[in-house]
Amino acid sequence: MLSPYCATACAHANIALIKYWGKADESLVIPTTSSLSLTLDGLTTQTTVEFHADDESCEQAGASATGSPLLHDTLNIDGQEQIGTPLQRVSKFLDVIRERAGIALPARVVSHNTVPFGAGLASSASAFAALAAAASRAAGLELSDRELSRIARRGSGSACRSIYGGLVKWNAGHDDESSYAEPVESPLDLAIIVVLISAKEKPMSSREAMRLTVRTSPLYPAWVCASEVDMRDALAAVSHSDLRALGAVAEANALGMHAAMMSARPGVVYWLPQTVAALAAVRDMRTQGFDVWFTMDAGANVKVLALASEAEHVADELRNRMPDCAVEVHHPGSGVRIVH
Ligand code: 2P0
């Protein structure tokens, strides 16, 4: 039988069309700009959290390695016990939930992913969305989606968007209460085609890279100003079902984010030779009549925005042009859900 302090949740990654890059408040994870994303199917994290009361054990998570009660949090990701920074970050996040729920129990966290970790494929978004949902349910909290999104944000900013399926806006806000994500109605049936250039863990975490950009990039204030206009244009494009306007502003916003990070001191460059080749391929495909636009995150991989009805055709063309890269089609995915 499952313990009353145990729950499992499943969440999907999301890819931003208008990016989040930089915090106004590091400890509460309040961003400098609002962002807009698409939650995707396929890139999934499933996480079980059990808060250990005495010697109860959870069938899904398993008890501590010795079978005895836990004295502190433990974290297992894809079969590997974690120590150091990943465990500390999860423990700190669990403290937010423990404080809110009024409990002081250690937790066993077990997570399974289909997203490569730290490769710029939004693994922290699905990870902290699933953790927020599982941990808050296991702690006995009954939260609205908006409250859950605010809590997920404390773990990783982009995670607040994975609480919802489809197109999602994260309102930057100015404090804990006003910084939350919400779904955006969209008549556009979108898909994202991922061109996998590298599944290796990136050389610098996005958290560190955005901190460096905010602190040292002379281009960062200009990107923040442009991003506000980009968000307005993107929302107008969505409401008018104007894929071309949405694609153009998404591409410009991503390039602006990379220009800002490249001009940090020292510059952050995630691009590899194959990244540039993929960007050129997408632009050349546009001249051939394909409705495709690229976006990129904190990594070498390239994501291509297209209509869902054209996604397979676009993917075939990208496979022809980038024969050394895996190319995967992702359709919109659902928001976080409790599995049990
Ligand atoms: C985004 N990224 O909007 C942007 C674009 C990467 C590039 O959100 O420090 O892992 O945990 O809040 O959420 C990656 O940032 O950063 C991210 P933290 P997070 O998707």
Boltz pocket constraint, residues with backbone or C-beta under 6 A from the ligand:
constraints:
  - pocket:
      binder: B
      contacts: [[A, 14], [A, 15], [A, 16], [A, 18], [A, 19], [A, 20], [A, 21], [A, 29], [A, 35], [A, 122], [A, 124], [A, 125], [A, 153], [A, 155], [A, 156], [A, 157], [A, 158], [A, 159], [A, 206], [A, 207], [A, 296], [A, 297], [A, 298]]
      max_distance: 6.0
